[in-house]
Amino acid sequence: MAIDCCEHTLEALEGVPAVRLTPVASKERQRAHSAHHDVDLIVIGIAQYPVRRLFISQLRRVYPDVPLMILRRAENELGLKAMIRGEFILSQQPSNKSDLEMVRSLRKVLPLPLCEHVNQTHNYDTVRDVMRVLAENYSDPELDISRVARELTMPRPVLSKILNQQVGISFRQLLTTTRIEEAKRLLASRQYSVKEVAARVGFSDSHYFSRAFKKLTGLSASEYHTQDAIYG
């Protein structure tokens, strides 16, 4: 499965023997998360918007045993042209030889030359600023899109349109995912109870927190806490 890969990247990957690609846009989250069960590798193209970490976390939950190849723009310190390089995240299976075989095959076409498809969109900075505001204020239960829009000095409807139509995620989804990612970190530390974690990441209702956590991770917050205590 190739997510957010430009035509140039798809053409290069199709040159690898025995490769069959299924292009998907990250905005098609439901399709990427549930429509494919025979995926051997997930290739993630260069991000147009800075929300990739959250998307990758969701993919790892759905496909824990599928290796990832994340494409990144790499600047050359010697003044040569920038290239596209691949960063591999192998599956959670301890000794999967097929993973290593795929890595060897893909390294034959990497790095890729840069192309015009990897240019950032004109709203990249806006989304980056939204992520910054969320990172600084996610613990505030009163945080909403109107407050973020005021901080960015832009109309609320414009910000909502950028997130929903161009990035493919609503502000509520982005805020909830940001909070759950931080909750996972706090639960893994085993310093706080589930109820304390919920309050620390901005959920005034611990029951709503539990439902949101289960929906995004596949585990209840208590199960996640216990699992980490056993395996962490």
Number of C-alpha atoms within 10 A of each C-alpha: 19 23 23 20 23 16 12 15 23 18 12 13 22 13 13 15 9 8 14 13 17 14 16 17 15 24 17 12 17 9 12 21 17 11 9 12 9 8 13 17 20 21 25 23 24 23 22 19 18 17 18 16 12 14 14 15 16 19 18 18 14 18 21 15 17 19 25 25 19 20 22 17 18 14 13 10 8 6 7 8 11 16 18 21 21 23 14 15 14 19 18 13 12 8 10 13 9 11 19 13 10 15 16 11 15 19 12 11 15 15 17 17 13 17 14 8 13 19 12 14 12 10 15 17 13 18 19 14 15 24 19 12 17 22 14 10 18 22 18 15 14 12 15 15 19 15 13 21 18 11 12 15 9 13 12 15 11 11 21 17 15 18 19 14 11 14 18 15 19 17 20 11 10 17 21 21 20 19 25 26 18 19 23 17 11 20 22 17 13 15 10 14 13 21 17 15 24 27 17 19 22 22 24 16 12 16 12 12 25 19 13 19 24 17 11 17 19 14 16 18 25 16 12 19 21 15 13 15 13 8 6 10
